[in-house]
Amino acid sequence: MKPQTVEKLVWVLLYGGIVLAALGYFVARGDENMGLVMQLGGGVAVAAGVLLIWLRSRMERR
């Protein structure tokens, strides 16, 4: 995978995960289970973004 592609994916995962987790917080007031699923999904996306940041730091520069 190209470093530029990884960088784009990092931003999508980080910001998308944060937005999803925040939406899950508000949805949980009406539907607790759906809110929890959204929060966990957002957390997983943020964790994947952080993992890709680490992976990108280990890639060779071209």
PDB file of N, H, CA, C and O in Angstrom:
ATOM      1  N   MET A   1       0.847  -1.173   0.000  1.00  0.00           N
ATOM      2  CA  MET A   1       0.000   0.000   0.000  1.00  0.00           C
ATOM      3  C   MET A   1       0.895   1.240   0.000  1.00  0.00           C
ATOM      4  O   MET A   1       1.918   1.281   0.684  1.00  0.00           O
ATOM      5  N   LYS A   2       0.504   2.225  -0.760  1.00  0.00           N
ATOM      6  H   LYS A   2      -0.327   2.192  -1.316  1.00  0.00           H
ATOM      7  CA  LYS A   2       1.286   3.449  -0.847  1.00  0.00           C
ATOM      8  C   LYS A   2       1.142   4.265   0.439  1.00  0.00           C
ATOM      9  O   LYS A   2       0.084   4.248   1.067  1.00  0.00           O
ATOM     10  N   PRO A   3       2.195   4.976   0.833  1.00  0.00           N
ATOM     11  CA  PRO A   3       2.111   5.807   2.039  1.00  0.00           C
ATOM     12  C   PRO A   3       1.003   6.865   1.961  1.00  0.00           C
ATOM     13  O   PRO A   3       0.375   7.175   2.973  1.00  0.00           O
ATOM     14  N   GLN A   4       0.763   7.416   0.776  1.00  0.00           N
ATOM     15  H   GLN A   4       1.273   7.164  -0.046  1.00  0.00           H
ATOM     16  CA  GLN A   4      -0.286   8.428   0.633  1.00  0.00           C
ATOM     17  C   GLN A   4      -1.666   7.824   0.900  1.00  0.00           C
ATOM     18  O   GLN A   4      -2.530   8.476   1.488  1.00  0.00           O
ATOM     19  N   THR A   5      -1.867   6.600   0.474  1.00  0.00           N
ATOM     20  H   THR A   5      -1.166   6.070  -0.003  1.00  0.00           H
ATOM     21  CA  THR A   5      -3.137   5.917   0.705  1.00  0.00           C
ATOM     22  C   THR A   5      -3.342   5.653   2.192  1.00  0.00           C
ATOM     23  O   THR A   5      -4.446   5.815   2.712  1.00  0.00           O
ATOM     24  N   VAL A   6      -2.280   5.247   2.867  1.00  0.00           N
ATOM     25  H   VAL A   6      -1.384   5.115   2.444  1.00  0.00           H
ATOM     26  CA  VAL A   6      -2.367   4.993   4.303  1.00  0.00           C
ATOM     27  C   VAL A   6      -2.702   6.291   5.048  1.00  0.00           C
ATOM     28  O   VAL A   6      -3.510   6.288   5.976  1.00  0.00           O
ATOM     29  N   GLU A   7      -2.082   7.385   4.639  1.00  0.00           N
ATOM     30  H   GLU A   7      -1.425   7.387   3.885  1.00  0.00           H
ATOM     31  CA  GLU A   7      -2.352   8.670   5.297  1.00  0.00           C
ATOM     32  C   GLU A   7      -3.805   9.087   5.136  1.00  0.00           C
ATOM     33  O   GLU A   7      -4.418   9.568   6.089  1.00  0.00           O
ATOM     34  N   LYS A   8      -4.361   8.911   3.954  1.00  0.00           N
ATOM     35  H   LYS A   8      -3.863   8.520   3.180  1.00  0.00           H
ATOM     36  CA  LYS A   8      -5.768   9.249   3.737  1.00  0.00           C
ATOM     37  C   LYS A   8      -6.678   8.366   4.578  1.00  0.00           C
ATOM     38  O   LYS A   8      -7.647   8.843   5.168  1.00  0.00           O
ATOM     39  N   LEU A   9      -6.363   7.082   4.629  1.00  0.00           N
ATOM     40  H   LEU A   9      -5.576   6.694   4.149  1.00  0.00           H
ATOM     41  CA  LEU A   9      -7.165   6.147   5.408  1.00  0.00           C
ATOM     42  C   LEU A   9      -7.103   6.464   6.899  1.00  0.00           C
ATOM     43  O   LEU A   9      -8.097   6.304   7.608  1.00  0.00           O
ATOM     44  N   VAL A  10      -5.960   6.905   7.372  1.00  0.00           N
ATOM     45  H   VAL A  10      -5.153   7.035   6.797  1.00  0.00           H
ATOM     46  CA  VAL A  10      -5.808   7.289   8.777  1.00  0.00           C
ATOM     47  C   VAL A  10      -6.790   8.398   9.131  1.00  0.00           C
ATOM     48  O   VAL A  10      -7.491   8.314  10.140  1.00  0.00           O
ATOM     49  N   TRP A  11      -6.842   9.439   8.300  1.00  0.00           N
ATOM     50  H   TRP A  11      -6.273   9.508   7.480  1.00  0.00           H
ATOM     51  CA  TRP A  11      -7.735  10.561   8.607  1.00  0.00           C
ATOM     52  C   TRP A  11      -9.194  10.147   8.555  1.00  0.00           C
ATOM     53  O   TRP A  11      -9.991  10.571   9.392  1.00  0.00           O
ATOM     54  N   VAL A  12      -9.546   9.328   7.588  1.00  0.00           N
ATOM     55  H   VAL A  12      -8.899   8.983   6.909  1.00  0.00           H
ATOM     56  CA  VAL A  12     -10.937   8.875   7.485  1.00  0.00           C
ATOM     57  C   VAL A  12     -11.320   8.058   8.712  1.00  0.00           C
ATOM     58  O   VAL A  12     -12.399   8.249   9.273  1.00  0.00           O
ATOM     59  N   LEU A  13     -10.449   7.154   9.130  1.00  0.00           N
ATOM     60  H   LEU A  13      -9.573   6.999   8.675  1.00  0.00           H
ATOM     61  CA  LEU A  13     -10.753   6.323  10.293  1.00  0.00           C
ATOM     62  C   LEU A  13     -10.813   7.133  11.582  1.00  0.00           C
ATOM     63  O   LEU A  13     -11.712   6.936  12.399  1.00  0.00           O
ATOM     64  N   LEU A  14      -9.865   8.037  11.767  1.00  0.00           N
ATOM     65  H   LEU A  14      -9.134   8.197  11.104  1.00  0.00           H
ATOM     66  CA  LEU A  14      -9.851   8.827  12.997  1.00  0.00           C
ATOM     67  C   LEU A  14     -11.078   9.724  13.114  1.00  0.00           C
ATOM     68  O   LEU A  14     -11.805   9.665  14.106  1.00  0.00           O
ATOM     69  N   TYR A  15     -11.302  10.542  12.111  1.00  0.00           N
ATOM     70  H   TYR A  15     -10.712  10.589  11.305  1.00  0.00           H
ATOM     71  CA  TYR A  15     -12.424  11.477  12.197  1.00  0.00           C
ATOM     72  C   TYR A  15     -13.772  10.763  12.101  1.00  0.00           C
ATOM     73  O   TYR A  15     -14.714  11.122  12.807  1.00  0.00           O
ATOM     74  N   GLY A  16     -13.868   9.770  11.245  1.00  0.00           N
ATOM     75  H   GLY A  16     -13.102   9.478  10.671  1.00  0.00           H
ATOM     76  CA  GLY A  16     -15.109   8.998  11.146  1.00  0.00           C
ATOM     77  C   GLY A  16     -15.429   8.279  12.443  1.00  0.00           C
ATOM     78  O   GLY A  16     -16.586   8.232  12.863  1.00  0.00           O
ATOM     79  N   GLY A  17     -14.409   7.718  13.080  1.00  0.00           N
ATOM     80  H   GLY A  17     -13.470   7.756  12.739  1.00  0.00           H
ATOM     81  CA  GLY A  17     -14.608   7.021  14.349  1.00  0.00           C
ATOM     82  C   GLY A  17     -15.029   7.961  15.463  1.00  0.00           C
ATOM     83  O   GLY A  17     -15.881   7.619  16.283  1.00  0.00           O
ATOM     84  N   ILE A  18     -14.436   9.139  15.495  1.00  0.00           N
ATOM     85  H   ILE A  18     -13.743   9.417  14.829  1.00  0.00           H
ATOM     86  CA  ILE A  18     -14.799  10.126  16.518  1.00  0.00           C
ATOM     87  C   ILE A  18     -16.243  10.585  16.329  1.00  0.00           C
ATOM     88  O   ILE A  18     -16.994  10.697  17.297  1.00  0.00           O
ATOM     89  N   VAL A  19     -16.626  10.848  15.089  1.00  0.00           N
ATOM     90  H   VAL A  19     -16.015  10.757  14.302  1.00  0.00           H
ATOM     91  CA  VAL A  19     -17.998  11.280  14.806  1.00  0.00           C
ATOM     92  C   VAL A  19     -18.987  10.170  15.161  1.00  0.00           C
ATOM     93  O   VAL A  19     -20.025  10.436  15.765  1.00  0.00           O
ATOM     94  N   LEU A  20     -18.671   8.935  14.791  1.00  0.00           N
ATOM     95  H   LEU A  20     -17.827   8.719  14.299  1.00  0.00           H
ATOM     96  CA  LEU A  20     -19.563   7.817  15.081  1.00  0.00           C
ATOM     97  C   LEU A  20     -19.714   7.606  16.582  1.00  0.00           C
ATOM     98  O   LEU A  20     -20.820   7.356  17.061  1.00  0.00           O
ATOM     99  N   ALA A  21     -18.625   7.701  17.324  1.00  0.00           N
ATOM    100  H   ALA A  21     -17.727   7.904  16.935  1.00  0.00           H
ATOM    101  CA  ALA A  21     -18.700   7.541  18.775  1.00  0.00           C
ATOM    102  C   ALA A  21     -19.518   8.658  19.408  1.00  0.00           C
ATOM    103  O   ALA A  21     -20.290   8.407  20.334  1.00  0.00           O
ATOM    104  N   ALA A  22     -19.363   9.877  18.927  1.00  0.00           N
ATOM    105  H   ALA A  22     -18.736  10.080  18.175  1.00  0.00           H
ATOM    106  CA  ALA A  22     -20.140  10.991  19.466  1.00  0.00           C
ATOM    107  C   ALA A  22     -21.629  10.824  19.151  1.00  0.00           C
ATOM    108  O   ALA A  22     -22.478  11.070  20.008  1.00  0.00           O
ATOM    109  N   LEU A  23     -21.938  10.412  17.938  1.00  0.00           N
ATOM    110  H   LEU A  23     -21.248  10.213  17.242  1.00  0.00           H
ATOM    111  CA  LEU A  23     -23.335  10.158  17.588  1.00  0.00           C
ATOM    112  C   LEU A  23     -23.910   9.026  18.444  1.00  0.00           C
ATOM    113  O   LEU A  23     -25.061   9.084  18.875  1.00  0.00           O
ATOM    114  N   GLY A  24     -23.111   8.020  18.677  1.00  0.00           N
ATOM    115  H   GLY A  24     -22.176   7.972  18.327  1.00  0.00           H
ATOM    116  CA  GLY A  24     -23.550   6.905  19.529  1.00  0.00           C
ATOM    117  C   GLY A  24     -23.878   7.355  20.935  1.00  0.00           C
ATOM    118  O   GLY A  24     -24.790   6.820  21.564  1.00  0.00           O
ATOM    119  N   TYR A  25     -23.148   8.327  21.431  1.00  0.00           N
ATOM    120  H   TYR A  25     -22.407   8.762  20.920  1.00  0.00           H
ATOM    121  CA  TYR A  25     -23.419   8.862  22.764  1.00  0.00           C
ATOM    122  C   TYR A  25     -24.818   9.478  22.826  1.00  0.00           C
ATOM    123  O   TYR A  25     -25.548   9.277  23.797  1.00  0.00           O
ATOM    124  N   PHE A  26     -25.185  10.226  21.786  1.00  0.00           N
ATOM    125  H   PHE A  26     -24.592  10.389  20.997  1.00  0.00           H
ATOM    126  CA  PHE A  26     -26.492  10.872  21.774  1.00  0.00           C
ATOM    127  C   PHE A  26     -27.616   9.885  21.448  1.00  0.00           C
ATOM    128  O   PHE A  26     -28.726  10.013  21.965  1.00  0.00           O
ATOM    129  N   VAL A  27     -27.328   8.913  20.600  1.00  0.00           N
ATOM    130  H   VAL A  27     -26.426   8.809  20.181  1.00  0.00           H
ATOM    131  CA  VAL A  27     -28.334   7.909  20.265  1.00  0.00           C
ATOM    132  C   VAL A  27     -28.634   7.033  21.480  1.00  0.00           C
ATOM    133  O   VAL A  27     -29.756   6.549  21.631  1.00  0.00           O
ATOM    134  N   ALA A  28     -27.655   6.827  22.334  1.00  0.00           N
ATOM    135  H   ALA A  28     -26.744   7.220  22.211  1.00  0.00           H
ATOM    136  CA  ALA A  28     -27.825   5.968  23.508  1.00  0.00           C
ATOM    137  C   ALA A  28     -28.912   6.475  24.448  1.00  0.00           C
ATOM    138  O   ALA A  28     -29.469   5.699  25.225  1.00  0.00           O
ATOM    139  N   ARG A  29     -29.216   7.753  24.386  1.00  0.00           N
ATOM    140  H   ARG A  29     -28.764   8.383  23.755  1.00  0.00           H
ATOM    141  CA  ARG A  29     -30.289   8.290  25.230  1.00  0.00           C
ATOM    142  C   ARG A  29     -31.642   7.720  24.829  1.00  0.00           C
ATOM    143  O   ARG A  29     -32.515   7.536  25.676  1.00  0.00           O
ATOM    144  N   GLY A  30     -31.820   7.436  23.531  1.00  0.00           N
ATOM    145  H   GLY A  30     -31.110   7.585  22.842  1.00  0.00           H
ATOM    146  CA  GLY A  30     -33.084   6.901  23.046  1.00  0.00           C
ATOM    147  C   GLY A  30     -33.072   5.387  22.921  1.00  0.00           C
ATOM    148  O   GLY A  30     -34.052   4.724  23.262  1.00  0.00           O
ATOM    149  N   ASP A  31     -31.963   4.838  22.432  1.00  0.00           N
ATOM    150  H   ASP A  31     -31.168   5.376  22.155  1.00  0.00           H
ATOM    151  CA  ASP A  31     -31.829   3.397  22.226  1.00  0.00           C
ATOM    152  C   ASP A  31     -30.449   2.981  22.730  1.00  0.00           C
ATOM    153  O   ASP A  31     -29.442   3.152  22.043  1.00  0.00           O
ATOM    154  N   GLU A  32     -30.427   2.440  23.923  1.00  0.00           N
ATOM    155  H   GLU A  32     -31.245   2.301  24.480  1.00  0.00           H
ATOM    156  CA  GLU A  32     -29.155   2.155  24.589  1.00  0.00           C
ATOM    157  C   GLU A  32     -28.283   1.174  23.803  1.00  0.00           C
ATOM    158  O   GLU A  32     -27.075   1.380  23.680  1.00  0.00           O
ATOM    159  N   ASN A  33     -28.888   0.111  23.270  1.00  0.00           N
ATOM    160  H   ASN A  33     -29.869  -0.056  23.369  1.00  0.00           H
ATOM    161  CA  ASN A  33     -28.111  -0.893  22.547  1.00  0.00           C
ATOM    162  C   ASN A  33     -27.500  -0.335  21.264  1.00  0.00           C
ATOM    163  O   ASN A  33     -26.327  -0.574  20.975  1.00  0.00           O
ATOM    164  N   MET A  34     -28.292   0.402  20.503  1.00  0.00           N
ATOM    165  H   MET A  34     -29.245   0.595  20.738  1.00  0.00           H
ATOM    166  CA  MET A  34     -27.780   0.981  19.256  1.00  0.00           C
ATOM    167  C   MET A  34     -26.667   1.991  19.544  1.00  0.00           C
ATOM    168  O   MET A  34     -25.667   2.040  18.829  1.00  0.00           O
ATOM    169  N   GLY A  35     -26.843   2.783  20.579  1.00  0.00           N
ATOM    170  H   GLY A  35     -27.655   2.743  21.161  1.00  0.00           H
ATOM    171  CA  GLY A  35     -25.820   3.743  20.957  1.00  0.00           C
ATOM    172  C   GLY A  35     -24.518   3.064  21.341  1.00  0.00           C
ATOM    173  O   GLY A  35     -23.435   3.525  20.979  1.00  0.00           O
ATOM    174  N   LEU A  36     -24.630   1.967  22.076  1.00  0.00           N
ATOM    175  H   LEU A  36     -25.510   1.593  22.370  1.00  0.00           H
ATOM    176  CA  LEU A  36     -23.433   1.230  22.481  1.00  0.00           C
ATOM    177  C   LEU A  36     -22.716   0.648  21.274  1.00  0.00           C
ATOM    178  O   LEU A  36     -21.488   0.695  21.197  1.00  0.00           O
ATOM    179  N   VAL A  37     -23.470   0.103  20.336  1.00  0.00           N
ATOM    180  H   VAL A  37     -24.467   0.065  20.398  1.00  0.00           H
ATOM    181  CA  VAL A  37     -22.862  -0.456  19.120  1.00  0.00           C
ATOM    182  C   VAL A  37     -22.145   0.637  18.340  1.00  0.00           C
ATOM    183  O   VAL A  37     -21.039   0.425  17.842  1.00  0.00           O
ATOM    184  N   MET A  38     -22.771   1.808  18.231  1.00  0.00           N
ATOM    185  H   MET A  38     -23.670   1.981  18.635  1.00  0.00           H
ATOM    186  CA  MET A  38     -22.146   2.910  17.504  1.00  0.00           C
ATOM    187  C   MET A  38     -20.884   3.392  18.216  1.00  0.00           C
ATOM    188  O   MET A  38     -19.884   3.693  17.563  1.00  0.00           O
ATOM    189  N   GLN A  39     -20.920   3.467  19.526  1.00  0.00           N
ATOM    190  H   GLN A  39     -21.732   3.222  20.056  1.00  0.00           H
ATOM    191  CA  GLN A  39     -19.748   3.908  20.279  1.00  0.00           C
ATOM    192  C   GLN A  39     -18.607   2.908  20.140  1.00  0.00           C
ATOM    193  O   GLN A  39     -17.453   3.299  19.961  1.00  0.00           O
ATOM    194  N   LEU A  40     -18.924   1.629  20.220  1.00  0.00           N
ATOM    195  H   LEU A  40     -19.861   1.312  20.365  1.00  0.00           H
ATOM    196  CA  LEU A  40     -17.879   0.617  20.070  1.00  0.00           C
ATOM    197  C   LEU A  40     -17.310   0.612  18.659  1.00  0.00           C
ATOM    198  O   LEU A  40     -16.100   0.481  18.478  1.00  0.00           O
ATOM    199  N   GLY A  41     -18.173   0.754  17.662  1.00  0.00           N
ATOM    200  H   GLY A  41     -19.156   0.861  17.809  1.00  0.00           H
ATOM    201  CA  GLY A  41     -17.693   0.829  16.276  1.00  0.00           C
ATOM    202  C   GLY A  41     -16.790   2.028  16.060  1.00  0.00           C
ATOM    203  O   GLY A  41     -15.763   1.924  15.389  1.00  0.00           O
ATOM    204  N   GLY A  42     -17.167   3.164  16.625  1.00  0.00           N
ATOM    205  H   GLY A  42     -18.001   3.248  17.170  1.00  0.00           H
ATOM    206  CA  GLY A  42     -16.323   4.352  16.526  1.00  0.00           C
ATOM    207  C   GLY A  42     -14.990   4.159  17.221  1.00  0.00           C
ATOM    208  O   GLY A  42     -13.953   4.594  16.721  1.00  0.00           O
ATOM    209  N   GLY A  43     -15.017   3.508  18.369  1.00  0.00           N
ATOM    210  H   GLY A  43     -15.859   3.155  18.776  1.00  0.00           H
ATOM    211  CA  GLY A  43     -13.773   3.234  19.095  1.00  0.00           C
ATOM    212  C   GLY A  43     -12.847   2.310  18.328  1.00  0.00           C
ATOM    213  O   GLY A  43     -11.630   2.497  18.326  1.00  0.00           O
ATOM    214  N   VAL A  44     -13.426   1.317  17.679  1.00  0.00           N
ATOM    215  H   VAL A  44     -14.414   1.165  17.681  1.00  0.00           H
ATOM    216  CA  VAL A  44     -12.621   0.398  16.865  1.00  0.00           C
ATOM    217  C   VAL A  44     -12.012   1.141  15.673  1.00  0.00           C
ATOM    218  O   VAL A  44     -10.854   0.911  15.326  1.00  0.00           O
ATOM    219  N   ALA A  45     -12.783   2.023  15.051  1.00  0.00           N
ATOM    220  H   ALA A  45     -13.724   2.210  15.333  1.00  0.00           H
ATOM    221  CA  ALA A  45     -12.265   2.796  13.920  1.00  0.00           C
ATOM    222  C   ALA A  45     -11.115   3.705  14.358  1.00  0.00           C
ATOM    223  O   ALA A  45     -10.110   3.816  13.655  1.00  0.00           O
ATOM    224  N   VAL A  46     -11.259   4.351  15.509  1.00  0.00           N
ATOM    225  H   VAL A  46     -12.076   4.261  16.080  1.00  0.00           H
ATOM    226  CA  VAL A  46     -10.183   5.214  16.022  1.00  0.00           C
ATOM    227  C   VAL A  46      -8.949   4.377  16.331  1.00  0.00           C
ATOM    228  O   VAL A  46      -7.829   4.782  16.018  1.00  0.00           O
ATOM    229  N   ALA A  47      -9.144   3.215  16.940  1.00  0.00           N
ATOM    230  H   ALA A  47     -10.053   2.885  17.193  1.00  0.00           H
ATOM    231  CA  ALA A  47      -8.007   2.344  17.247  1.00  0.00           C
ATOM    232  C   ALA A  47      -7.305   1.886  15.969  1.00  0.00           C
ATOM    233  O   ALA A  47      -6.078   1.808  15.930  1.00  0.00           O
ATOM    234  N   ALA A  48      -8.077   1.584  14.927  1.00  0.00           N
ATOM    235  H   ALA A  48      -9.074   1.647  14.959  1.00  0.00           H
ATOM    236  CA  ALA A  48      -7.476   1.194  13.647  1.00  0.00           C
ATOM    237  C   ALA A  48      -6.694   2.358  13.050  1.00  0.00           C
ATOM    238  O   ALA A  48      -5.630   2.155  12.466  1.00  0.00           O
ATOM    239  N   GLY A  49      -7.213   3.576  13.192  1.00  0.00           N
ATOM    240  H   GLY A  49      -8.077   3.741  13.667  1.00  0.00           H
ATOM    241  CA  GLY A  49      -6.492   4.753  12.703  1.00  0.00           C
ATOM    242  C   GLY A  49      -5.171   4.950  13.426  1.00  0.00           C
ATOM    243  O   GLY A  49      -4.158   5.273  12.805  1.00  0.00           O
ATOM    244  N   VAL A  50      -5.181   4.756  14.724  1.00  0.00           N
ATOM    245  H   VAL A  50      -6.004   4.493  15.228  1.00  0.00           H
ATOM    246  CA  VAL A  50      -3.950   4.884  15.515  1.00  0.00           C
ATOM    247  C   VAL A  50      -2.955   3.806  15.105  1.00  0.00           C
ATOM    248  O   VAL A  50      -1.757   4.070  15.000  1.00  0.00           O
ATOM    249  N   LEU A  51      -3.445   2.600  14.874  1.00  0.00           N
ATOM    250  H   LEU A  51      -4.418   2.385  14.960  1.00  0.00           H
ATOM    251  CA  LEU A  51      -2.567   1.520  14.427  1.00  0.00           C
ATOM    252  C   LEU A  51      -1.942   1.850  13.067  1.00  0.00           C
ATOM    253  O   LEU A  51      -0.767   1.565  12.836  1.00  0.00           O
ATOM    254  N   LEU A  52      -2.723   2.444  12.180  1.00  0.00           N
ATOM    255  H   LEU A  52      -3.677   2.676  12.368  1.00  0.00           H
ATOM    256  CA  LEU A  52      -2.186   2.825  10.878  1.00  0.00           C
ATOM    257  C   LEU A  52      -1.176   3.967  10.983  1.00  0.00           C
ATOM    258  O   LEU A  52      -0.254   4.050  10.172  1.00  0.00           O
ATOM    259  N   ILE A  53      -1.336   4.841  11.965  1.00  0.00           N
ATOM    260  H   ILE A  53      -2.085   4.774  12.624  1.00  0.00           H
ATOM    261  CA  ILE A  53      -0.316   5.878  12.186  1.00  0.00           C
ATOM    262  C   ILE A  53       1.005   5.220  12.532  1.00  0.00           C
ATOM    263  O   ILE A  53       2.051   5.614  12.016  1.00  0.00           O
ATOM    264  N   TRP A  54       0.966   4.228  13.395  1.00  0.00           N
ATOM    265  H   TRP A  54       0.116   3.909  13.813  1.00  0.00           H
ATOM    266  CA  TRP A  54       2.180   3.505  13.772  1.00  0.00           C
ATOM    267  C   TRP A  54       2.765   2.787  12.550  1.00  0.00           C
ATOM    268  O   TRP A  54       3.974   2.814  12.319  1.00  0.00           O
ATOM    269  N   LEU A  55       1.882   2.141  11.771  1.00  0.00           N
ATOM    270  H   LEU A  55       0.900   2.119  11.958  1.00  0.00           H
ATOM    271  CA  LEU A  55       2.339   1.442  10.579  1.00  0.00           C
ATOM    272  C   LEU A  55       2.998   2.406   9.593  1.00  0.00           C
ATOM    273  O   LEU A  55       4.037   2.092   9.012  1.00  0.00           O
ATOM    274  N   ARG A  56       2.396   3.568   9.408  1.00  0.00           N
ATOM    275  H   ARG A  56       1.552   3.823   9.880  1.00  0.00           H
ATOM    276  CA  ARG A  56       2.942   4.576   8.487  1.00  0.00           C
ATOM    277  C   ARG A  56       4.313   5.061   8.955  1.00  0.00           C
ATOM    278  O   ARG A  56       5.181   5.355   8.134  1.00  0.00           O
ATOM    279  N   SER A  57       4.508   5.144  10.255  1.00  0.00           N
ATOM    280  H   SER A  57       3.802   4.905  10.923  1.00  0.00           H
ATOM    281  CA  SER A  57       5.803   5.614  10.769  1.00  0.00           C
ATOM    282  C   SER A  57       6.902   4.590  10.497  1.00  0.00           C
ATOM    283  O   SER A  57       8.084   4.935  10.498  1.00  0.00           O
ATOM    284  N   ARG A  58       6.527   3.355  10.268  1.00  0.00           N
ATOM    285  H   ARG A  58       5.567   3.075  10.267  1.00  0.00           H
ATOM    286  CA  ARG A  58       7.510   2.296   9.999  1.00  0.00           C
ATOM    287  C   ARG A  58       7.755   2.069   8.507  1.00  0.00           C
ATOM    288  O   ARG A  58       8.669   1.332   8.135  1.00  0.00           O
ATOM    289  N   MET A  59       6.951   2.693   7.658  1.00  0.00           N
ATOM    290  H   MET A  59       6.209   3.292   7.961  1.00  0.00           H
ATOM    291  CA  MET A  59       7.109   2.512   6.216  1.00  0.00           C
ATOM    292  C   MET A  59       8.303   3.302   5.697  1.00  0.00           C
ATOM    293  O   MET A  59       8.670   4.340   6.247  1.00  0.00           O
ATOM    294  N   GLU A  60       8.901   2.789   4.626  1.00  0.00           N
ATOM    295  H   GLU A  60       8.602   1.945   4.179  1.00  0.00           H
ATOM    296  CA  GLU A  60      10.016   3.500   3.996  1.00  0.00           C
ATOM    297  C   GLU A  60       9.490   4.706   3.236  1.00  0.00           C
ATOM    298  O   GLU A  60       8.410   4.666   2.646  1.00  0.00           O
ATOM    299  N   ARG A  61      10.265   5.772   3.261  1.00  0.00           N
ATOM    300  H   ARG A  61      11.142   5.804   3.740  1.00  0.00           H
ATOM    301  CA  ARG A  61       9.890   6.964   2.491  1.00  0.00           C
ATOM    302  C   ARG A  61      10.296   6.760   1.052  1.00  0.00           C
ATOM    303  O   ARG A  61      11.340   6.178   0.756  1.00  0.00           O
ATOM    304  N   ARG A  62       9.441   7.256   0.149  1.00  0.00           N
ATOM    305  H   ARG A  62       8.593   7.728   0.389  1.00  0.00           H
ATOM    306  CA  ARG A  62       9.746   7.099  -1.281  1.00  0.00           C
ATOM    307  C   ARG A  62       9.872   8.431  -1.927  1.00  0.00           C
ATOM    308  O   ARG A  62      10.127   8.513  -3.128  1.00  0.00           O
TER     309      ARG A  62
END
